Amino acid sequence: MSGESKSSPRRIAAAEKQRQALELRKGGASYAAIAQALGYATPSGAQAAIDSALKKTIQEPAEKVRQLELERLDAMLLGLWNDARKGHQGAIDRVLRIMERRAKFAGLDAPVNVKHTGTGKDGEIEFNVNDARDEIQRKLVSIAAAIGADDVPGQPDAE
């Protein structure tokens, strides 16, 4: 389903089913009852759907706040831009700070490499945060598959 449009009939139906599952759970229904009522294969499938619905209700407001913050930074940048272009040191410093903050919000900065010395074979190892995150994700997927988990972290949402 990850390659499908967010407005595809299948995705809309899955989202509606998740919404219904969440409503049933809020009403006190057990995962087993929700699975039976909505056609999930197992209670853990119903639980995964509810977890996904809850995650989406948190992500959407967070994205709106992120967008609002970017707009605020853009407005501040616009107010300082002419003075910065004229060489005003204070305006330049503030513009650079706004640009740094904006880059962090928008994810424009390159991955951070952290070097830890004294423990590697040659006395130095390089540690890339993104590589470490990806390796942890691969291990979680492997462990979840090995134990037969329905909700594998980082995998497409269960229906």
N, C-alpha and C positions, 0 to 999 in steps of 0.2 A: 504494500500500500504506500510505501515511501515515495515511489515515483509518480503517484497519482496527484492530480490537482486537489487542493484543499476543498474545492467545491464539487468534486466528483460525487455521484450518487452513493457510491460505496462508503466514502469517507463521511458524508453527511449522515448516512444511516448508522455508522459506527459511533459517531459523536452523539447522536440522539440516544442510542442504546446505552452509552456511557452515562449520559445525563439521567436517563431513567434509573439506571443502577444506583447512581449517587442519591437520587431522590428516595428510592426505596431504602437505602442504607440510612439516610437521615431520618427516615420514618421508623427505624428500629429493626428492619428486616435483616435476617442473617445472610451470610454469603451464600449458604446453600439454598436458601429460599430465593435469593436474587438470581442465582444461576438457573434454578428451575423455572422461575417466572419469565426470564428473558432469553433463555436458550443457551446459556454458557455451558460448556462441556463439564466444567468443574467449579466448585466454590472458589478455588484459587483464580480461575479465569474471571469470575465476577469481581474478586478483590483487586485483580490487576486493572480491570476496567475502572473501578472506583478510584484507585490510586492515580491512574492516568487523568481522570476527570478532575481530581483535586489539584494535580500538578498544573493542568491547563488553567484552572481558575486563578492560580497564583502567578503563572507566567504572564498572562495577558495584562494584568494591572502593572506588573513590573516593567514590561516593555513600554507601556504608556508613560510611566514615570521616567524611564530612560530617555524617551523621545522628548518629553517636556524639559528635562535637564539639558539635552543637546540644544534645544531651541533657546533656552535661557543663555547658554554659553555663546551661541551665535549672536544673540542680541548684545551681549556685553562686548564681544569681539567687534561688532559693527560700530559700537560707540567709541571704541578706542583706536580703531584702525587708522583713521586719518592722522591722529597725533603720532602714532607709531611710525607711519610712513614718513612723517616730517622729522623723525629722529629723536623724539622726546623719550628719554631713557626710561622714565617711569611707565609710560604707555607701552614701550617695547617689552619691558619686563612682564607687565600684566598680560599683554597679548601672548607672549610665550607660555605663561602659566595657563592661560585659557586654552591654548592650542594643545598643551600637554594633557590637560584634563579631558578635553574633547577626544583626543586620540585614545585615551584609556577607555572612555565610554564607548567609543565606536570600534574598539579592538584593532586599531591601526598600527599599534606598536609591534615590533618583531618579538618573537618568543624570547623570554628572559633565560639566559644561560647563567647558572650559578656554578662557580668553581670552588671545589673543596680540596684543599691540599693536605698532603701528609699521609694518605691512606692507600693511594693507588700503587700499582706495580712500579711506576716510574716516579712516585711521590706526588702525582697530581691526577685527578680525574675530573672530567667535565660532566656536568649534570644539566640536562635540558628538561625543564618542567613539563613541556608539552609531550616529550617522548616518554617521560615517566607516567604521565596521566594516561597516555595511549596504552602503555604496557599494563598498567593496572586494569584498564578497561578490558583488554584481551584476557587477562587472568580471570576477571569476574565472569566474563562470558563463558570461559572454559569451565569454571567451577559450577556455574548455574546449569550449564548443559549436562555436566557430569552427574548432578544431583536431580536432574529432571525438572528444574524450576520452570514454571510457566512464564514468569515475569523476569526476563533476562535484562539486566541493566544495559542501557545504551542501544537496545534493539527496538524495532518499530513497535508501537503500542499494540497491545493485545485487543482483540475485539470483544 
